[in-house]
Amino acid sequence: MLTDADSAVVRAQLGRPLRGATAVAHRCRCGLPDVIETAPRLPDGTPFPTLYYLTCPLASAAVGRLEAGGIMRQMRDRLQTDPDLAAGHAAAHRAYLIDRARLGEVPEIAGISAGGMPSRVKCLHVLVAHALAAGAGVNPFGDDALTQLPAWDSGGPCVRQDAP
């Protein structure tokens, strides 16, 4: 469940109204949401496969810089050559689907997770959000990215906590 205060913070982080948010899935060191959980079907009826959504603009920018540095190509290459990593990525896919299923089944997105799982590396933001929400050891690419990211929350909150 999202509190009114959490909803206000996430709206300020995103710069837009929330769509289908159900809970805070992870909080930064400042205590603010940095990952929200989103319903598999949005209020307007649209299927939405992205369960874990990275909301902190500082975290999103840091992940974007990592992507711009070529990490996605490296991850893709590793996925194709490391069978243990591929198995971990497939297991992350299954864990994601199990997590999302507890919020409801949506036939249009059955078997579809996010971030390219299980066979590709497509969106590092989703993989990082999943790693933060699920904890270490669940999403190997998200965990790997987290070790390469700066502490985006070390400089203080990304938005005012009393955000309107």
Residue, then its C-alpha position, 0 to 999 in steps of 0.5 A: m500500500l502506498t501512503d499519501a506521503d509516498s504517493a506525493v514523493v513519487r509524483a514529484q520524482l516522476g513529474r507526473p501522476l502515478r499509474g497503477a502504483t500499489a506499494v513502495a518496493h524499496r527505499c533509499r537511505c533517505g527513506l524515500p521510495d526509489v522503487i515502486e511496485t505497479a499493478p500488472r493492469l493499469p487503471d485504464g485497463t492497459p496491461f503493464p508488465t513492469l512490476y518494479y519501477l525505478t522512480c528516483p531521478l538520481a538513481s535513474a540518471a545513474v543507471g542511464r549513465l551506466e547504460a551510456g557507457g556500454i554496459m548493455r553490450q557487455m551484459r548481452d555478450r556475457l549472457q550469450t557466453d556464460p551458462d551460469l549467468a544465463a541460468g541466473h537471468a532465467a531464474a530472475h525472470r521466473a521470480y519476477l513473474i511469481d512476484r507479479a502474479r500475486l497482484g493478479e493474472v493478466p493473460e495479455i502479458a502471461g510469461i512476459s517479465a521485463g528488462g529483456m528477461p529471460s533471453r535478453v538484456k534490454c532495460l537496465h533500469v528494470l533490472v536494477a529496480h528488481a534487484l533493489a526490490a527483491g534483494a541481493g542474489v535474485n537478479p544477477f544483472g541488477d546486482d552487478a549494475l548496483t555494484q557499479l553505480p555510485a551511491w545516488d542517495s548519498g547527497g541527500p533526498c532527490v525531492r523534498q519529503d513534503a512534496p505536493 
